[in-house]
Amino acid sequence: MNRVEIIQYQDEYCDDLKRLSYEWLEKYVLVEPEDERILNNPKEVILDNGGHIFFAKCGEEIIGTISLIRVDKKTCELAKLAVTEKFQGLKIGNKLMEKCIQVANKEKTKEIVLYTNHKLVSAIRLYEKFGFKHIPLINNKYLESDLKMMLEL
């Protein structure tokens, strides 16, 4: 397998963001209005507000993605973590998580929150491995989310 590199969003990867996100959403949960808003306007919703979108690239293929959505000066939301099925189990999610945490630290973010569903056991284990703690589910903007987690930096 080629070396996996983590790269930043470029307009040419917009379709990859949608492809990876829909692949994941349609397999595990519903595609919600908030997902549609983010995926159809990633530049406006994420990037123009100080957030980031990263991709895992293997050779010329985009195989994973993750986003940091700026909530306020001290908080980001981790969202849209997805790795295409044939590359799952190769620690690519770890690399994407590491990149987000590194960038959040560099930007002096104090906390990262995320919303998830209890059915996503592997993802929850990954989040816990990186130090995310379960917190009360308030201000939930997703219909399918029944868990909220936070990492204090």
C-alpha positions in Angstrom: 0.0 0.0 0.0 1.2 3.5 -0.8 2.0 5.9 2.1 -1.1 7.7 3.4 -0.8 11.5 3.7 -3.1 13.9 5.3 -3.9 16.9 3.1 -6.0 20.0 3.4 -9.2 20.7 1.6 -9.1 22.0 -2.0 -12.1 22.6 -4.2 -11.2 19.7 -6.4 -11.9 17.4 -3.4 -15.5 18.6 -2.8 -17.0 15.5 -4.5 -14.7 13.2 -2.4 -16.1 14.9 0.8 -19.6 14.1 -0.3 -18.8 10.6 -1.5 -17.1 9.6 1.7 -19.7 11.2 3.9 -22.7 9.8 2.1 -21.1 6.3 2.0 -20.7 6.4 5.8 -24.0 8.1 6.6 -26.1 5.9 4.4 -24.6 2.8 5.9 -24.9 3.7 9.6 -27.4 6.5 10.1 -29.7 8.8 8.2 -28.6 11.7 6.0 -30.0 14.7 7.9 -30.7 18.3 7.0 -27.6 19.5 8.8 -25.5 16.9 6.9 -26.9 18.2 3.6 -26.2 21.8 4.7 -22.5 21.0 5.5 -21.8 18.8 2.5 -23.4 21.1 0.0 -21.6 24.2 1.3 -18.4 23.1 2.9 -16.5 26.3 2.1 -19.2 28.5 3.5 -20.2 26.4 6.5 -16.7 25.1 7.6 -13.8 26.9 6.0 -15.1 30.5 5.9 -15.8 30.3 9.6 -12.3 29.3 10.6 -12.7 25.5 10.3 -10.8 22.9 8.5 -11.4 19.9 6.3 -8.7 17.3 5.9 -8.4 14.2 3.7 -6.4 11.0 3.8 -4.8 10.4 0.4 -3.2 7.2 -0.7 -1.5 7.6 -4.0 -4.0 9.6 -6.1 -7.0 8.2 -4.2 -8.9 10.2 -1.5 -9.8 7.5 1.1 -10.8 9.4 4.2 -11.9 12.8 5.6 -12.5 14.7 8.8 -13.7 18.2 9.6 -13.2 20.7 12.4 -16.1 23.1 12.5 -15.4 26.3 14.4 -18.1 26.8 17.1 -16.6 29.8 18.8 -13.2 31.1 19.8 -12.5 28.3 22.2 -14.5 25.4 20.7 -14.5 23.3 17.6 -16.8 20.5 16.6 -15.2 17.3 15.1 -17.4 16.2 12.3 -17.6 14.1 9.1 -15.0 11.5 10.0 -15.2 8.8 7.4 -12.8 6.3 5.9 -13.9 4.3 2.8 -14.6 0.7 3.6 -11.7 -1.0 1.8 -9.2 1.1 3.9 -10.9 0.7 7.3 -8.8 -1.0 10.0 -5.5 0.6 8.8 -5.4 3.3 11.5 -6.3 6.0 9.0 -8.9 7.4 11.4 -6.1 7.8 13.9 -4.1 9.9 11.5 -7.1 12.1 10.7 -7.8 12.5 14.4 -4.2 13.4 15.2 -4.2 16.1 12.5 -7.3 17.7 13.9 -6.0 17.7 17.4 -2.6 19.1 16.3 -4.3 21.9 14.4 -6.8 22.7 17.3 -3.8 22.9 19.7 -1.9 25.1 17.3 -4.9 27.5 17.1 -5.2 27.5 20.9 -8.7 25.8 20.8 -9.7 24.8 24.4 -12.1 22.0 23.6 -13.4 19.8 20.8 -16.9 18.5 20.9 -18.5 15.8 18.7 -22.0 14.3 18.3 -22.3 10.6 17.6 -24.6 7.6 17.9 -24.2 4.7 20.4 -24.4 2.3 17.4 -21.0 3.5 16.2 -19.0 1.5 18.6 -15.7 1.6 16.7 -15.8 5.4 16.3 -16.7 5.8 20.0 -13.7 3.6 20.9 -11.5 5.8 18.7 -12.7 9.0 20.3 -12.2 7.6 23.8 -8.7 6.5 22.8 -7.9 10.1 22.1 -9.3 11.3 25.4 -12.8 12.3 24.5 -15.2 12.1 27.5 -19.0 11.6 27.4 -20.9 14.7 28.4 -24.6 15.6 28.6 -26.2 15.9 25.2 -27.3 19.5 25.0 -27.6 21.8 21.9 -27.9 18.7 19.7 -28.2 19.7 16.0 -28.4 16.2 14.7 -31.5 13.9 14.8 -29.5 10.7 14.9 -27.1 11.7 17.6 -27.7 10.3 21.1 -24.2 10.9 22.5 -22.0 14.0 22.9 -18.3 13.8 23.7 -15.7 16.4 24.5 -11.9 16.6 24.5 -10.3 19.4 26.7 -7.1 20.6 25.2 
